Amino acid sequence: MDYESKYFKWLGYEETVRLQKEISEKIIKEDAFKNLRYVGGVDTSSIEDKIAGVIVVLEFNTLEVLEVSIEISQVNFPYIPGFLSFREGPIILKAWENLKIKPDLLIFDGQGIAHPRRLGIASHVGYVLDVPSIGCAKKILVGVYKEPDKKRGSFEYIYIDNEIVGAVVRTKDNVKPVFVSLGHKISLSTSIEIILKTSTKYRLPEPVRLAHIYSKKALNFEIKGELL
């Protein structure tokens, strides 16, 4: 199937919004998986007209890195807030296709349903791939919340019009929180548990932190011929 033309093609503002709302109604907001052996971290980086998409596959219990898939291509879509998945989704799909080990769950550096139309990149790509997914962002896109306590494991819910769409989670004592929202085929409570389990030493969960590092290095090497 040509996923890019069906799910990530710009159709004009109104039609693209309609597509987002249509897909968002199909998002599964409860745990729809049993065994969790492999987890994937997903991130992209862009410089000038190049974009790199990375998926890092780790063993869930040990967080041992098992595989890294990197794809680099031309940027074919401008940065438009609320439509990030149309810019980054296609390169992530290419990275997914090249994986020998397919993760049981993906953690994205970005939003899940904590999005104006409840379809951030974690939800959009998770739905297209039919894979459980979580959004874990460094900044909030939309919604209101109270600051959680300073202790690791503390969290407060994110609300949009009195609807819970995510949680502000403290992954490390006295460090800025992350913004967690379910993507697809997972509940918010399980999403929070997994983010805390995979956040061992740093603010970001290890799969996403590593994906970010690899995407930066890959793009720097592609453009400048040197690693960071």
C-alpha positions as CSV (number, residue, x, y, z in Angstrom):
1,M,0.0,0.0,0.0
2,D,1.2,3.5,-0.8
3,Y,0.9,4.9,2.8
4,E,2.3,8.3,1.9
5,S,-0.3,9.2,-0.7
6,K,-3.2,7.7,1.4
7,Y,-2.3,9.0,4.9
8,F,0.3,11.8,4.6
9,K,-0.6,13.8,1.5
10,W,-1.5,17.4,1.9
11,L,-5.0,17.9,0.6
12,G,-5.4,21.6,1.4
13,Y,-6.1,22.8,4.9
14,E,-9.8,21.8,5.3
15,E,-9.4,18.4,3.7
16,T,-6.3,17.6,5.7
17,V,-8.0,18.6,8.9
18,R,-10.9,16.3,7.9
19,L,-8.5,13.4,7.3
20,Q,-6.9,14.0,10.8
21,K,-10.3,14.0,12.5
22,E,-11.3,10.9,10.5
23,I,-8.2,8.9,11.6
24,S,-8.4,10.3,15.2
25,E,-11.8,8.6,15.6
26,K,-10.2,5.2,14.9
27,I,-7.5,5.6,17.6
28,I,-7.7,2.8,20.2
29,K,-7.2,4.2,23.7
30,E,-6.7,1.0,25.6
31,D,-4.0,-1.6,25.9
32,A,-4.3,-3.8,22.8
33,F,-1.1,-5.8,23.2
34,K,0.1,-8.6,25.5
35,N,3.8,-9.2,25.4
36,L,6.2,-6.3,25.2
37,R,9.7,-7.6,24.2
38,Y,11.0,-4.9,21.9
39,V,10.5,-1.2,22.1
40,G,11.4,1.4,19.5
41,G,12.4,5.0,19.9
42,V,11.5,7.3,17.1
43,D,12.8,10.8,16.2
44,T,13.7,12.9,13.2
45,S,16.1,15.8,12.6
46,S,16.2,18.3,9.8
47,I,18.8,20.7,8.4
48,E,18.3,22.8,5.4
49,D,16.4,20.6,2.9
50,K,17.4,17.3,4.5
51,I,15.5,15.2,7.0
52,A,16.6,12.1,8.9
53,G,14.3,9.6,10.4
54,V,15.5,7.1,13.0
55,I,14.1,4.1,14.8
56,V,16.2,2.6,17.6
57,V,15.1,-0.9,18.7
58,L,15.8,-1.9,22.3
59,E,15.1,-5.0,24.4
60,F,12.4,-3.7,26.7
61,N,13.6,-5.1,30.0
62,T,17.3,-4.5,29.6
63,L,17.2,-1.5,27.2
64,E,20.0,-3.1,25.2
65,V,20.2,-1.6,21.7
66,L,19.5,-4.3,19.1
67,E,19.1,-2.4,15.9
68,V,19.1,1.1,14.4
69,S,17.4,2.1,11.2
70,I,18.3,5.4,9.6
71,E,16.7,7.0,6.6
72,I,17.6,10.4,5.0
73,S,15.8,12.2,2.3
74,Q,14.7,15.6,1.0
75,V,12.2,17.5,3.0
76,N,8.9,17.5,1.0
77,F,6.6,19.3,3.4
78,P,7.0,22.6,5.3
79,Y,6.9,22.8,9.1
80,I,3.3,23.6,10.0
81,P,2.2,23.3,13.7
82,G,-0.4,20.7,14.1
83,F,0.6,18.9,10.9
84,L,4.0,17.5,11.9
85,S,3.2,14.0,11.0
86,F,2.7,15.0,7.3
87,R,6.3,16.2,7.3
88,E,7.9,13.4,9.4
89,G,5.7,10.4,8.9
90,P,6.9,9.3,5.5
91,I,10.6,9.1,6.5
92,I,9.7,7.2,9.7
93,L,7.8,4.7,7.6
94,K,10.9,4.1,5.4
95,A,13.0,3.6,8.6
96,W,10.3,1.1,9.8
97,E,10.4,-0.9,6.5
98,N,14.1,-1.4,6.8
99,L,14.0,-2.9,10.3
100,K,14.7,-6.6,10.8
101,I,13.4,-6.5,14.3
102,K,9.9,-4.9,14.4
103,P,9.2,-3.3,17.8
104,D,6.1,-4.2,19.8
105,L,5.7,-0.6,20.7
106,L,7.0,2.8,19.5
107,I,7.8,5.8,21.6
108,F,7.9,9.1,19.6
109,D,9.5,12.4,20.4
110,G,6.3,14.2,19.8
111,Q,2.6,14.1,20.7
112,G,0.0,11.4,20.7
113,I,-3.6,12.5,21.2
114,A,-2.5,15.7,23.1
115,H,-3.1,17.5,19.8
116,P,-5.8,20.0,18.6
117,R,-7.4,17.2,16.5
118,R,-6.2,14.4,18.8
119,L,-3.8,13.1,16.1
120,G,-0.2,13.9,16.9
121,I,2.6,12.1,15.1
122,A,2.6,9.1,17.6
123,S,-1.1,8.5,17.0
124,H,-1.0,9.1,13.2
125,V,2.0,6.9,12.5
126,G,1.0,4.3,15.2
127,Y,-2.4,4.0,13.4
128,V,-0.9,3.7,9.9
129,L,1.5,1.0,11.1
130,D,-1.1,-0.6,13.4
131,V,1.5,-0.6,16.2
132,P,1.0,0.5,19.9
133,S,2.6,3.9,20.3
134,I,3.2,6.6,22.9
135,G,4.0,10.3,22.4
136,C,6.6,11.8,24.7
137,A,7.4,15.4,24.1
138,K,9.7,18.0,25.7
139,K,7.1,20.7,25.2
140,I,3.3,20.9,25.3
141,L,1.4,21.6,22.1
142,V,-2.0,22.3,23.5
143,G,-3.9,21.9,26.8
144,V,-3.6,23.0,30.4
145,Y,-2.1,21.4,33.4
146,K,-0.7,21.9,36.9
147,E,3.0,21.4,37.6
148,P,3.6,18.0,39.2
149,D,5.7,17.5,42.3
150,K,9.5,17.6,42.0
151,K,9.9,13.9,42.8
152,R,10.4,11.3,40.0
153,G,7.1,9.5,39.2
154,S,4.9,12.5,40.0
155,F,2.5,13.5,37.3
156,E,-0.5,15.7,36.6
157,Y,-3.1,15.3,33.8
158,I,-3.2,17.5,30.7
159,Y,-6.7,18.7,29.8
160,I,-8.3,20.1,26.6
161,D,-11.8,21.4,27.4
162,N,-12.1,19.1,30.5
163,E,-11.0,16.1,28.5
164,I,-7.8,14.3,29.7
165,V,-5.5,14.0,26.8
166,G,-2.2,13.3,28.5
167,A,0.0,13.7,31.5
168,V,2.9,15.9,32.6
169,V,5.4,13.3,34.0
170,R,8.4,13.9,36.2
171,T,11.0,11.3,35.1
172,K,13.8,12.6,37.3
173,D,13.9,14.4,40.6
174,N,14.0,18.2,40.3
175,V,14.3,18.1,36.4
176,K,11.8,19.4,33.9
177,P,8.9,17.0,33.2
178,V,8.0,15.4,29.9
179,F,4.6,15.5,28.2
180,V,3.1,12.1,27.7
181,S,0.1,11.1,25.7
182,L,-1.2,7.8,24.4
183,G,-0.6,7.3,20.7
184,H,-2.5,4.2,19.6
185,K,-3.5,0.8,21.1
186,I,-2.5,1.8,24.6
187,S,-4.0,3.4,27.7
188,L,-2.6,6.6,29.2
189,S,-1.8,4.8,32.5
190,T,0.3,2.2,30.7
191,S,1.9,4.9,28.7
192,I,3.0,6.7,31.9
193,E,4.4,3.4,33.3
194,I,6.4,2.6,30.2
195,I,7.9,6.1,30.0
196,L,9.0,5.9,33.6
197,K,10.4,2.4,33.2
198,T,12.4,3.4,30.2
199,S,13.6,6.7,31.7
200,T,16.6,5.4,33.7
201,K,19.3,8.1,33.9
202,Y,18.0,11.0,31.9
203,R,14.9,13.2,31.5
204,L,13.9,11.5,28.2
205,P,13.2,7.8,27.9
206,E,16.2,5.9,26.6
207,P,14.7,4.8,23.3
208,V,13.8,8.4,22.4
209,R,17.1,9.9,23.7
210,L,19.1,7.5,21.6
211,A,16.9,8.1,18.5
212,H,17.6,11.8,18.9
213,I,21.3,11.3,19.1
214,Y,21.4,9.0,16.1
215,S,19.3,11.4,13.9
216,K,21.5,14.4,14.7
217,K,24.7,12.4,14.0
218,A,23.3,10.9,10.8
219,L,22.2,14.3,9.4
220,N,25.5,16.0,10.4
221,F,27.4,13.3,8.6
222,E,25.2,13.5,5.5
223,I,25.7,17.2,5.2
224,K,29.1,17.9,6.6
225,G,30.8,14.5,6.2
226,E,31.6,14.4,9.9
227,L,30.0,12.9,13.1
228,L,29.0,15.2,16.0
